[in-house]
């Protein structure tokens, strides 16, 4: 498979998924929503839900996550926004 923009198809799939969660929110709004909305902030869905998917780790050559949940060698989708 050919790279487009430097990314393989599997990588583009996950980047597209992450971009669907992209948003710009003012800090005041984040504080209010965190205190009043039971749902996670929009950007938390982009990496948290895919971080443990084997296909994601394979696509980006990531190491397994640490027991505390912090990524090791995990790309941050913000790195791809160009």
C-alpha positions in Angstrom: 0.0 0.0 0.0 1.2 3.5 -0.8 1.8 6.2 1.7 -0.2 9.4 1.3 1.1 12.4 3.2 3.7 10.1 4.7 1.1 7.8 6.3 0.1 4.3 5.6 -3.6 3.4 5.2 -4.0 2.0 8.8 -2.4 5.2 10.2 -4.7 7.4 8.1 -7.7 5.5 9.5 -6.8 6.3 13.1 -5.8 9.8 12.2 -9.2 10.3 10.6 -10.9 8.9 13.7 -8.9 11.3 15.9 -9.8 14.3 13.7 -13.5 13.5 14.1 -12.9 14.3 17.8 -11.1 17.6 17.2 -12.5 20.7 18.7 -11.3 24.0 20.1 -12.7 24.8 23.5 -12.0 27.8 25.8 -10.4 26.9 29.1 -13.4 28.4 31.0 -15.8 26.2 29.0 -13.7 23.1 29.8 -13.8 23.9 33.5 -17.5 24.4 33.4 -18.2 21.2 31.4 -15.9 19.2 33.6 -17.8 20.3 36.7 -21.3 19.9 35.2 -21.3 17.5 32.3 -21.0 13.7 33.1 -19.4 13.1 29.7 -15.6 13.3 29.0 -14.3 16.3 27.2 -14.3 15.8 23.4 -10.5 15.4 23.0 -10.2 12.7 25.6 -12.0 10.2 23.3 -9.3 10.5 20.6 -6.5 8.6 22.2 -7.9 7.0 25.3 -10.2 4.7 23.4 -7.7 3.5 20.8 -4.6 3.3 22.9 -5.1 -0.4 23.7 -6.2 -1.6 20.3 -3.5 -3.8 18.9 -4.0 -2.5 15.3 -3.4 1.0 16.5 -0.1 0.1 18.3 0.9 -1.9 15.2 0.1 1.0 12.8 2.2 3.4 14.7 4.8 1.0 16.1 3.8 1.8 19.7 5.0 0.1 22.8 2.3 -1.3 25.2 0.8 1.2 27.6 2.1 1.6 31.2 0.0 0.1 34.0 -0.9 3.6 35.1 -2.4 4.3 31.7 0.3 6.7 30.5 1.3 6.1 26.9 4.9 5.0 26.1 5.9 5.8 22.6 2.3 6.6 21.7 1.8 9.3 19.1 -0.3 12.2 20.1 -2.9 12.9 17.4 -2.1 16.6 17.6 1.2 15.7 16.1 -0.5 14.9 12.8 -2.6 18.1 12.3 0.1 19.8 10.3 
